[in-house]
């Protein structure tokens, strides 16, 4: 079974990682969680407006996957992209400023929550159109192949994107041309409020890889090491010229679809079951159990992360609004 196979990979990943690497995983996941908690608070206070989709609960997918990539690899995401952008190395200050709509944000306040972008980090954007990043991932992969470069493209999307034509077109071309793309489906069971079984005929989503003749695997998206192991394999395969892979990461968002969603379609019991599998708490327990770091060291990281988030909010609040002279810049207009 795919899950059993990947559990062995996760165990090997734990054995091969040193203390610093494990702590980096813990720090990255905790940074995303605290950032999202603070984002919810700032949204409630009216500091952040517009649509806002939080990533709390799914941190192991972004951190596990992106930690398995090289710095020059490309990452594309969805509108739930705060976590991916932070995992790729974006400053919490810059991301928070973008959410605040400030000139110091990653897109100078123009993108907001759903459209983070940082070409220097090769984070190639979050996309509000469901499945919108998939064709772009194929295009980036073709560019890499054409220029004979060593990079890989990692494309994140939700289970709600699988019925989209763009999903099938992108996987078809990626397989046909052996593009260096790792497709990662973050299956959190709900496309907005629609249960995945009510929208997709194939409940084992990784099996969509089969008709496109690429490897497909399901991993535990609440286990950062499981994700790390699977993406390490897929990225190595892509770099060797063996084409794309599809990874289904089974995960769960701890909040509603967006800040305006009370998530009444989910039972409180279901939510409690998944919260007991919190990926951050699980990694903390594993680190302590295996004596890879002390509780005092983990508490120290917690304090460092909390300070970084408070600093990010202060920076965003004190940053200037975009000037009126900026309105006409970076806008395409035809005659």
Buried (B, 14 or more C-beta within 10 A) or exposed (E): EBEEEBBEBBEEBBEEBEEEBBBBBBBBBBBBBBBBBBBBEBBEEEBBEEEBBBBBBBBBBBBBBBBBBEEEBBBBBBBBBBBBBBBBBBBBBBBBBBBBBBBBBBBBBBBBBBBBBBEEBBBBBBBBEBBBBBBBBBBBBBBBBEEEEEBBBBBBBBBBBBBBEBBBBBBBBBBEBBBBBBBBBBBBBBBEEBEBEEBBEEEEBBBBBEEBEBBBBBBBBBBBBBBBBBBBBBBEBBBEEBBBBBBBBBBBBBBBBBBEBEBEBBEEEEBEEBEEBBBBEBBBEBBBEEEBBEEEBBEEBBEEBBEBBEBBBEBBEEBEEBEEEEEEEEEEEEE
